[in-house]
Amino acid sequence: MTKETITIKDIARMCGCGVSTVSRALNNHTDINPDTKEAILKCIKETGFVPNSMARGLKRTETKAIAVLIKGITNPFFTGMIKVIEAEVERRDYEMILHSIESGSDGVEVAAELVREKKVQGIIFLGGRFEDSGDDLKKLQVPYIFSTVGTKPENLDKSMYSSVAVDDVAESYKIITYLLEQGHEKIAILTDTSMRKSSVGNLRVEGYKKAFFDKGKEVDESLIFYISDYVETDEFFSLKNAYTVIKEKLMDERFAQDRFTALFCISDLLAIGAMKAIREAGLSIPGDMSVIGFDGLEMMDYVSPTVTTLVQPTALMAKATVELLFDVMTGQGGNEHLVFPGELMIKESTVHCGDG
């Protein structure tokens, strides 16, 4: 193989990555792991591969690309989904353009810009909130899909887009029902904000309340902890935020006298941060307090104690996301809304109330 015959696919194969990853390295994109970029550029130098800018320009003109716009690119929940999405997109001979939506940025505006400049043929919105974006979304000239997006525009007809998610109300209901059946009555929930009615956090609060109602029990509103009440941030799902809120709650005299025995965190990252605060308060997990997360991150099996969590089928959801988008793009199907069931995985962080 001479340098004249080496293609970008050869470089991708040698480096064990996707073609779009090589493309991002060549174009000096910021959304690529520095070590991966270094390895790719080293391989390019050693092989003498010369990128054909005309070919790359032609490829963009042919619009053989879809864009993935992600809110919360540092969130490990999305890591596995991005890998599956990239593989599925490249299997269809398309390029995936990954773009991180920064706090305060308008995701739909970024999508429109990618359609204009990169000529992408489809958009995947991964995470984020779009409650006020209905009018702008109607102007997008390409198919798009919301994948694991909490808040979607109420003024946007569902026939105009596809979506993939779990039923946040039902899965939260499942978690709280389990805790109630384990004898816990004082169950706290750590969620994001009370300001957005249909956010992921509020949907999970809805499931939390419904479980209490169906068991004939009253909901203690003081046990619903909204991060936005304690931390000024748009990035609610962080270890630090959870640690800050739970540390403050455990120092509250009310809870010192009448402490909650279980804590449901609406994401695994929040659970890890909360667990640090619980331990620093001199409490044991699960002896003094049971803790449950939501997402099913692999890291939860490497935390001590291992954490009970609601596992989202991320690989299946990612694959379905690409399939739905390409069906609409190619005219093989219309917009659909798929809801996947989660699975409650019981680990070491929860016990029957009173057991230690």
N, C-alpha and C positions, 0 to 999 in steps of 0.2 A: 504494500500500500504506500503510494507516494503522497506527498503533501497536496498534489493536485487532485487526488481522488478522495481525500479525507473529507467527510461531510460533518455537519453539526451533529447528526445522529451518531456518528462514530465517536465523537468527543463525549456525547452523553453516555454512550455505552461504556466507554473507558472509565468514566468518572462515576458510574453507577447512579446517574441521576436522570432527570427528564430533559427533553430538548428545550422546554421553556426555561428551565433553570440555567442551562448554558446560555440561552439568549439573554437572560437577565444579567448574567455575569459579563457578557460581551457589551451590553448596553449600560453597564455601570449602575444598575438599579440598586436602590438601598434595601429592598425587601428580599435579601438573600443572605444566608449565613456567611460571615466573613471567611471561615475556614473552607467552606464549600467553594466560595468564589476564588479563593487562593489556589485551591486544588485544580479547579477548571482552567484558570489562566496558566498555571504551570504546565498542564497537559497540552494546552494549545501551543505554548512556546516550544515544548519538547517535540511535538509532532510536526511543527511548522505549518499548522493549519492556518489558512488565510480566509477569514470570513468574507463572504461575497455580499457586500452591502447592497448591490443591485438586486440580488436574490431576496435579501431580507426585505427590501423595500417593496419588491413585487409581491411577497407574501402578505405584507400588510395591506397592499392594495386589493389583494384577493380576499381580504377580511376573513382569513382562516384563523380566527381567534375569538375567544370569549374572555370576559373580564370577571374576576372574582373580587368583590369589594368587601373587605372584612373590617368590622369594628371590634377592636380588642385583639390585635394580632399576637400579643404576648400571652394571651390566655391559652394554656395548654389544651383546653377542651377542643380548640379548633385545629390543633396540629395534625391529628390523625385524619380529620375530615379533609384538610387541604391536600394531603398526600394522595388520598383516594380520588378526590376530584381531579387532581393533576393527571393521575394515571388514566382515568376514564376519558378525560378530554384528549390526551395525546393518543389514546387508542383509536380515537376517531380522526386522527391526523389534523387536529387543531392545536393551537398554542393557547396556553392559559396565561393571562396577564393578571398577576396578583397585585392588588393595590390596597394599602392600609388607609382606613379612614380615621384621621386624627380627631381628637376631642374638639368639638365645636365646628367641625367641617360638615358640609352638606353632602351626604352620600349620593343623593340623586343628581346633584350638580356635577359631581365627579364622574358619575356614570355617563351623563350626557356629553361631557368633555371627551371621555374615552370613545364614545360612539363617533363623535366628530373627527377626532384626531387619529385614533387607531383603527377606526372602521370595524370595531368588534361586532360580532353578529348576535351576541347574547350576553346577558348580565346575570351573575349570581350575587345576591346580597346575602352575606354570611354574618349573622348576628346584627345587632344594632336595633334602632327604633326608627319608625317612619310614620308616626301618627299624623304629622302635618304636611306630608309630602304627596298627597293624592293628586293634586292639580299638576305638579311637576312630573310625576310618574306617567301621567296620561300623555305627556309629550314625547316620551322615549319612543324611538322608532324601531326598537328591537325587542324580542321577547326577554322577559326577566323572571326570576324566581326568588322568593324569600325562603332561605334555608335557616332554620333555628332562629328566626327573627321574632322578637317578642311582640312589638307593637306595630301593627300595619294600619294604613289609613282607613278610617271608617267611611270616607266618601269615595272610595275606590271600589268599583264593581269587581267581585271576585273572579269574574270570567275574564278579566284583563291580565291576570297573572297566575302563576303557580306557587305552591308553598309546600314545604316539608318541615315537620316538627313533631314533637310529642304533645300529648294533651297535658298541659301543665297543671290544670285543675285536677284532673283525674289522678295524676302521678303524685301530687302533693297530698291528695286525699288518701291515697294508698299508704303513704309514709305515716301520716298522723293516726290513721286507723290502727296501724301496727303498734305504734307507741301507746295508744290508749289501751289496746288489748294486752300490752305488757304491764299494765297497771299504772302508767304515768298519767297524771291529770294536769299537773302544772308543766305544760309544754310551751317553751318559747320558740319563736321563729325569727330568724335574722334575714331580713329582706332588703331590697334596694330603696325604693322611694314610694311615698303615698301619692305623689303628684300625677303620675300617669296611670289612668284607670286600667288600661289593658297591657301594662308592662308584664314581663315574665314574672317579676317579683309579686305583683298584685294578683296575677292569676294563681300563683302558688299560695298566696294568702287566702284567696277564695277557696281553694281546696282544703286548706288548713281549717277554716271556719266551718265548711260544710261537714267535715268529719266530726267535729264537735257536735254540731246540730243533730246529725243523724244518730249520734250516740246519746242524745238527750242531755247534753252537757252545755253549760254556758261558756262562752268565749271570754277570756280575760284579755281585754284590749291592751292592757299594760305589758303583756307578754309578746306583743308584736313590735319588734325592734326594727325601725326604719333607719338604715345607714344615713340617709339624707338628713335626718334630724341631728346627727352628730358630726358629720364630715361633709365639707363643701367640696364636692368632686363630681365629675361626670363618669369616672371609672369606679363604679361601685364594687365590682367583683375583684377585690384585692385582699391579700393576706393582712396587710396593715389596717385596712378599714375594719375588718372583722375583729382583729385583736383590739383595736381602739374602743369599739362599741361594747364588746363583751367585758373588757376590763373595767370600763366605767359602770356597766350594769352590776357586776359582781361587787363593786364597792358601794353600791346604793344600799342604804340601811334597810329599805323595804325588802329587798331580796336577801339580805343577810338574815332576816328574821323568818322569811317565808320564801325560801329559794325554790326556783324551778328545778325539776329533776331531769328534764330532757331538753335538748336544743336541736332544732331543725334549721340547718343553714341551707339557703336556696342554691348554693353551689359548693363544690368540693373545696375550692380555694378558700372560701369563707370558713368552711369547717376547720381547715388546718390552722388558720389564723386564730379562730375562736378557741381551739384546743390549747394553744399556747397561753392565752389569757386565763383559761380555766385552771391549768396546772400552776401558774404563777399565783393564783388565788389560794393555793393549798388544797385544791380539790382533785380527786382522782377520777379518771375516765376508764371504765363506766361506773365505778363504784358509787361515786357521788353524783355524777351526771352522765347521762347517755347523750351521744352526739351522732347526728345523721347528716350526710351531705347529699348532693344532687349532681349528677353527671356521669359518674363511673370512671373517673380518671385512673389510669394505671398506678399512679403514685400512691393512691389510697391504700394499696396493698403493702406499701413500704413505709407507712407511718406506724408508729407504735402508740397505742394499739391500732390495728387495722380498722378502717372506718366503714361502717355501714353506709351504703349509698344507693341512690336510684340510678341505675345504669341506663344511659341513653344509647341506642344502637347506632353509634356514629358512622360506622362503615356503611351500613345499609342505607342510612339517611343520605350520606354523601353520594353514594352510587345512584340512588333514586333521584337526587337533585340534578345530576348530569343527564340522566335518562329523560326526565321530564322536560328539561330545557331543550335538549336536542330534538325531541319529538315535536315540540312546537316550532323550532327553527326549521325543521325539514318538512313540516306539514303532515307528519305521520300521526299527530294527535293534538288534542286541545289542552288548554290549561286545566290542571288538576290540583287538588289539595289533599296531600297524604299525611295521615297521622299515624305515627309509629308507637307501639307500646313500649314502656320501659320495664325494667326488672329490678325489684328491690333485692339487693344482695346484703344479707345479714353477716356482719363481721364482728369484731371484738369490741367495738365502741358502744354497743348497746346491750343492756340486760333488762330483766324484769325489775320494775321499781322495787327497791328494797334489797335487791341482791347485790353483793359486792364481789 
